[in-house]
Amino acid sequence: MTRLGAVVSKDSHLQLRGIDFFIPCFSLACADPKKVSHIFLEDLNQYVPDPGISYLIRLPDGMEPSEFLSQLSSMDASFVVVVPVIENWHYWNVLQQFQDRVDYVLDARSQLSSEWMERFKSLKFTAVTIISPSFETLALKKTQPDLLLLPTDLDVEGVAKGREHATALTQKSMQEQYINFFIDPLQPLTQEMPLEVYETFEQDEAKYEAYEEAIDLAVADILNQKKKDRLTILVVGPGKGPLLAFAAKYMDSADIIAVEKNPKCIPVLHEHNKTMWKNNITIIEGDIRDIISTLGPVDLAISELIGSFGLMSTQS
């Protein structure tokens, strides 16, 4: 996880750690009233949150902690919040309430009793600011904090550069969805594809409209050429059944056989056969390469191409 942001306190003004994105915090907001917390939240919405980055911000004074933490936890981003350590039951309960939604950096600025020291140590926190040796005990956890914030001087140039880096990061993030990548192709012969894959392809209305038209034309042509009263139609790999539904329109004048090797699809096909096709479809579970010789001659074989050319063309 990349820690990205700025931490401001009264004494140190600003702590930067590998900053690529500047986040205005409360103490800086005191000097510039325009950079208060709600302005920060609006400003952050201009950028595309990166799931690999967490943003640091200080819990602002003068604002109800639960209101501010609720705003942060509702956003599609990861936050590390610098929270003052004070002896207040209501405040501690609020921190406990949100500790699973944001990460905390404990900022100890005043002397705590041993009871309250233990109470804050029971919270989930990522780091501790070390201002004096008396607060080092807060950092004594079973696992070492991944970040210790120590006060440094304000780096004005770093703040200015942060804006430029934030814009560059956002542009890069937005470009990634348009970049072509090599991916592992679907292997329906060797893998049992999950039902979600079939549902994705079934959204391609253009492709299935073309299939339905082709099936109608093929059936009409075969009936005209062969002068047969009853056909045998084979549907290979029907998946969840969209092509089988087109063939089922002719179940009064055709014997329809469906061969599907994916066991995840078989219950779906049987349910459709029972509820929609009155059990007039013969459903066989198996590999067509192994059982083709047992089926006998067929008048029309239907199989689906893997892909969604129609959907891609309509979206572009």
Secondary structure, DSSP 8 states (H G I E B T S, - for coil): -EEEEEE--TTTS-EESS-SS----HHHHHHSGGG-HHHHHHHHTTS---TTEEEEEE--TTS-HHHHHHHHHTSSSEEEEEEE----HHHHHHHHHHTTTSEEEEE--S---HHHHHHHHTS--SEEE-SSGGGGGGG--SS--SEEE------HHHHHHHHHHHHHHHHHHHHGGGS--------TTTS---HHHHHHHTT-HHHHHHHHHHHHHHHHHHHHHH--SSEEEEEE--TTSHHHHHHGGGTTTEEEEEEE--TTTHHHHHHHHHHTSTT-EEEEES-HHHHGGGT---SEEEE--SS-HHHHHHH-
